[in-house]
Amino acid sequence: MESIHDLAPEIQKRLSEIGRNLNKRGVSKPEAKSMSALMRGLIQTRQVMVMPVVRVLGEKIAPKKTWERLTRNMSKEGLSERLLSAHVEQQGGVIRKMPYCIIDLSDIQKRYAEKMEGLGRVRDGSKKGEKKEPVIGNGYYWLNAVMADKKEICPVHGEIYSVDKEGHEQESENKKILRIIDHVHEINSEAIFVIDRGGDRITLERPLLKGKKLFIIRGQGQRSLRLHTDSEKLTNIGEIARRIRTTRRYVSERGKKVQFDVGIRKIYLGKETLWLVVSRQADKKEGLSWYLTNIKGTKKQVMDTVMEAYGLRWRIEEYHRQIKQDFKLEEICIRKYAAIKTMGVLVMMAAAFCARLPYALVIKLMAVTNQLPHRRLSDIPNFPYYKIESAVAAVLNATARHPRLPLKIRKQNYFQLELRFGAF
């Protein structure tokens, strides 16, 4: 059986290719070298503090000099955008293969931070107050996109941003989402974009319809639509959804096989014809959900695609939780705004690196680091990705180069008489 030292060269080879790939795609050689070193350190330490990363790199210069070089390169304006473009281009094959692009917004809370640039007031999505009102605190918004199918995911976008910092440049959340969609659509024109109810905005839907980009968006309760092409009357989407008769039974493949009753009908948003798909868990009378989509096909095909695609949306929620817990993202402690954005991209690229490791290599990594599932090997594809990342980190730490002792101490040891006493 292969050991950790047998697998380490494969991981190190793949990590060394990152810098070369970035350099080929518009990132300068010094920047690419620094970013690939940072990414390796992120995976090995599993935290976003720069100094621990510096220590594991073990360069032959003072740690302070390494820290200065890395932070100087991280702080370059526009570097995060170039890294994102290079990453999307590099993952082109995966984007063409996977059918769904799931986009979602999260947050990073920095309750006690004061000196970090761009700090603003954001809603903490994981907490609620005593009266179930949203908890507002200091932090940043965090926009992500992952490609997904039934078996795998691949992060393709990860951006930390501040509305207060970028608002004066007219850089809104809508523009950022549309930019992600444009990048993915250029590579895969058949990709279906899956967005939660926050995406039910006319400022997003109009460009998507105009560009003939396929989408599935969970509808908000205040949306109103037309029922007929020759009528100007608007009807609330919730009222329309409650009238739709469910004609199909869909069985979810996630965990316990939950059954849903699904229905469909045509509706009209302005002059555009859309499908309105409704679903409700089969054994419940409440909990009706509805989705707007412009995908093509028969009613059966549209209903099945909508349920499958939106059923995969939990993957991005798992991704958010994994990054925050595994890389300790909310412990990010960098003052300059450009460096904060760069670190957000690097964390996403580190997660993508681990997520895209070959299946056979993943099994070996799990085995040598003692992280195989207790039941059966077929459970590995369903493992949270932090298990894979912890296995990669264990391999890198086990084979890390230890820094040499200072010259003064080595001289002392060389000239010192060493007496070895044994037990009598």
SVG drawing of the C-alpha trace seen along z (x, -y; Angstrom):
<svg xmlns="http://www.w3.org/2000/svg" viewBox="-57 -57 92 59">
<polyline fill="none" stroke="black" stroke-width="0.4" points="0.0,0.0 1.2,-3.5 2.4,-5.8 2.1,-9.5 5.6,-10.0 4.5,-8.2 1.5,-10.5 3.2,-13.8 5.0,-14.3 1.7,-14.1 0.2,-16.8 3.3,-18.9 3.5,-18.6 -0.1,-19.7 0.5,-22.7 3.6,-23.7 1.5,-23.8 -0.8,-26.5 1.9,-29.3 2.7,-28.3 -1.0,-28.3 -1.6,-31.7 1.4,-33.1 0.1,-31.8 -3.2,-33.6 -2.2,-37.2 -0.7,-37.1 2.9,-38.3 5.6,-35.9 6.3,-37.5 2.5,-37.6 2.0,-34.1 4.9,-32.8 3.6,-34.6 -0.1,-33.5 0.8,-29.9 3.0,-29.9 0.1,-31.5 -2.3,-28.9 -0.1,-26.1 0.2,-27.6 -3.5,-28.1 -4.1,-24.4 -1.4,-23.3 -2.3,-25.5 -6.1,-25.7 -6.3,-29.2 -6.2,-32.7 -3.7,-34.3 -0.7,-35.3 2.1,-34.7 1.3,-31.0 1.4,-30.6 4.8,-32.3 6.1,-29.9 5.2,-26.7 6.7,-27.9 10.1,-27.7 11.9,-30.1 15.6,-30.8 15.0,-34.4 13.7,-36.1 9.9,-35.5 9.3,-39.2 10.7,-39.6 8.5,-36.8 5.5,-38.4 6.3,-41.7 6.6,-40.2 3.4,-38.2 1.3,-41.1 2.8,-43.6 1.7,-41.3 -1.7,-40.6 -2.4,-44.3 -2.0,-45.1 -5.1,-46.7 -7.0,-44.5 -5.1,-41.3 -8.3,-39.6 -10.1,-40.2 -7.1,-38.8 -7.0,-35.7 -10.8,-35.2 -10.5,-35.4 -7.5,-33.1 -9.3,-30.6 -12.5,-30.5 -10.4,-30.1 -8.4,-27.2 -11.7,-25.5 -13.2,-25.8 -13.4,-22.0 -15.3,-21.5 -17.6,-24.4 -18.5,-22.9 -19.1,-19.5 -21.3,-20.5 -24.9,-21.6 -25.7,-23.9 -24.1,-27.1 -25.3,-27.9 -24.9,-31.5 -25.5,-32.6 -24.6,-35.4 -23.2,-34.9 -21.5,-37.1 -18.3,-37.4 -18.7,-38.8 -16.0,-40.8 -17.6,-41.9 -14.6,-43.4 -12.6,-44.7 -12.1,-48.4 -9.0,-49.0 -9.9,-46.8 -10.7,-48.8 -14.3,-48.7 -16.0,-47.3 -19.7,-47.8 -23.0,-46.7 -24.1,-43.2 -26.8,-40.8 -25.6,-37.6 -27.5,-34.9 -26.7,-32.2 -28.2,-34.1 -31.5,-35.6 -32.3,-37.9 -34.5,-37.2 -37.6,-38.3 -36.3,-36.4 -35.2,-39.7 -32.0,-39.6 -28.7,-40.3 -26.7,-43.1 -23.0,-43.6 -19.7,-44.7 -18.3,-42.6 -18.3,-42.0 -20.5,-40.4 -19.3,-37.2 -20.5,-36.2 -19.9,-32.7 -20.6,-30.5 -20.1,-26.8 -20.6,-24.5 -22.5,-21.4 -23.9,-18.1 -25.3,-15.1 -21.8,-13.9 -19.4,-16.9 -19.0,-20.6 -16.3,-23.0 -16.0,-26.5 -15.6,-29.0 -16.1,-32.4 -15.5,-33.7 -15.5,-37.4 -15.4,-39.3 -16.7,-42.9 -18.0,-45.9 -20.9,-47.9 -19.6,-51.0 -16.2,-50.7 -17.4,-49.9 -20.7,-51.8 -19.0,-55.0 -17.7,-53.2 -21.3,-52.1 -20.3,-48.5 -23.5,-46.9 -24.3,-43.3 -26.4,-42.9 -23.4,-43.9 -21.2,-41.3 -23.8,-38.5 -24.2,-39.4 -20.5,-39.4 -20.3,-35.9 -23.1,-34.8 -21.4,-36.3 -18.0,-34.6 -19.7,-31.2 -22.0,-31.7 -19.1,-32.5 -17.6,-29.0 -20.9,-27.0 -23.9,-28.6 -26.1,-25.7 -25.3,-26.3 -28.4,-26.8 -28.0,-29.5 -29.7,-28.6 -30.4,-31.5 -32.4,-31.7 -35.3,-34.1 -32.9,-37.0 -32.3,-36.7 -36.0,-37.4 -35.3,-41.0 -36.2,-42.6 -32.7,-44.1 -31.3,-40.5 -34.1,-38.8 -34.2,-41.3 -30.5,-40.9 -30.8,-37.1 -33.8,-37.0 -32.2,-39.5 -29.0,-37.4 -31.0,-34.1 -29.3,-32.7 -31.1,-29.9 -32.1,-30.3 -34.0,-28.9 -34.9,-31.5 -37.0,-30.9 -39.8,-33.5 -40.5,-36.0 -44.0,-36.5 -44.4,-40.1 -43.8,-39.3 -46.8,-39.8 -47.1,-38.3 -49.5,-38.1 -51.5,-34.9 -52.3,-35.5 -50.6,-37.2 -53.5,-39.4 -54.2,-40.6 -52.5,-43.5 -53.8,-42.3 -51.1,-41.4 -51.7,-38.6 -49.6,-37.9 -47.3,-34.9 -48.3,-33.2 -52.0,-33.3 -51.1,-31.8 -49.0,-29.1 -51.8,-28.0 -54.1,-27.6 -51.7,-25.2 -52.6,-21.6 -49.8,-19.2 -49.5,-16.5 -46.2,-14.9 -44.5,-13.1 -40.7,-13.8 -38.4,-11.8 -35.3,-13.7 -32.0,-11.8 -30.5,-13.7 -30.2,-11.7 -33.6,-10.2 -35.6,-10.0 -38.2,-12.7 -41.2,-12.9 -42.6,-16.1 -45.8,-16.9 -44.9,-19.2 -47.0,-21.3 -46.4,-23.7 -48.0,-26.4 -47.0,-29.2 -46.9,-32.8 -45.7,-36.1 -43.1,-38.5 -43.6,-41.6 -43.5,-40.1 -41.4,-37.1 -43.0,-33.6 -41.8,-31.7 -42.6,-28.5 -43.9,-28.7 -43.0,-25.5 -44.6,-24.8 -43.6,-22.1 -44.8,-20.8 -43.5,-18.0 -45.9,-15.1 -46.9,-14.4 -47.5,-18.1 -50.2,-20.6 -48.1,-23.7 -44.7,-24.7 -45.5,-25.6 -42.5,-26.8 -42.4,-28.3 -39.7,-28.8 -39.4,-30.9 -37.5,-29.4 -37.0,-29.9 -35.5,-26.4 -36.9,-24.5 -38.5,-21.1 -41.7,-19.3 -43.6,-20.0 -42.2,-16.8 -38.6,-17.7 -38.9,-21.2 -40.3,-20.0 -37.6,-17.4 -34.8,-19.8 -36.1,-22.5 -36.4,-20.0 -33.0,-18.5 -31.2,-21.8 -32.7,-23.5 -32.2,-20.4 -28.5,-20.8 -28.5,-24.3 -27.6,-22.8 -24.2,-22.2 -23.3,-25.9 -24.6,-26.1 -22.3,-23.2 -19.5,-25.0 -20.1,-28.2 -20.0,-26.3 -17.0,-24.3 -14.9,-27.3 -15.8,-29.2 -15.1,-26.2 -12.1,-24.6 -10.2,-27.7 -11.4,-29.9 -12.4,-32.6 -14.0,-34.9 -10.6,-35.1 -9.2,-37.0 -7.1,-39.8 -5.8,-42.0 -6.0,-45.8 -5.9,-46.6 -9.1,-46.1 -7.4,-44.8 -5.5,-42.2 -8.8,-41.1 -10.4,-40.6 -7.3,-38.6 -7.4,-36.4 -11.1,-35.6 -10.2,-34.5 -7.2,-32.4 -9.4,-30.5 -11.9,-29.7 -9.1,-28.5 -7.7,-26.3 -11.1,-24.7 -11.4,-24.2 -8.0,-22.5 -9.1,-20.0 -12.5,-19.5 -11.0,-18.6 -8.4,-16.0 -8.9,-12.7 -11.2,-10.2 -8.5,-7.5 -6.1,-9.9 -8.8,-11.0 -9.3,-7.4 -5.6,-6.9 -5.4,-10.2 -8.3,-9.1 -6.7,-5.8 -3.1,-6.9 -4.5,-9.7 -6.9,-7.4 -10.1,-9.3 -11.9,-6.6 -15.7,-6.3 -16.6,-3.6 -19.3,-2.0 -18.2,-1.8 -15.9,-3.4 -18.8,-4.5 -19.6,-7.2 -16.4,-9.1 -18.0,-11.2 -20.7,-12.4 -18.1,-13.4 -18.0,-17.1 -15.0,-18.6 -13.3,-19.5 -12.4,-15.8 -10.5,-15.9 -8.8,-19.2 -7.8,-17.8 -6.3,-14.8 -4.3,-17.0 -3.1,-19.2 -2.0,-16.1 0.1,-14.9 1.7,-18.3 2.5,-18.7 3.9,-15.2 6.4,-15.9 7.1,-19.6 10.7,-20.8 11.8,-21.9 13.7,-25.2 17.4,-24.9 18.8,-26.0 20.5,-29.4 24.2,-29.4 25.3,-30.5 23.6,-27.5 24.9,-25.1 28.4,-26.3 28.0,-25.8 26.7,-22.3 29.6,-21.4 32.3,-22.4 30.6,-21.2 31.7,-17.9 28.8,-15.6 28.8,-12.7 26.3,-10.0 25.3,-8.3 23.6,-5.0 21.7,-3.0 23.8,-0.6"/>
</svg>
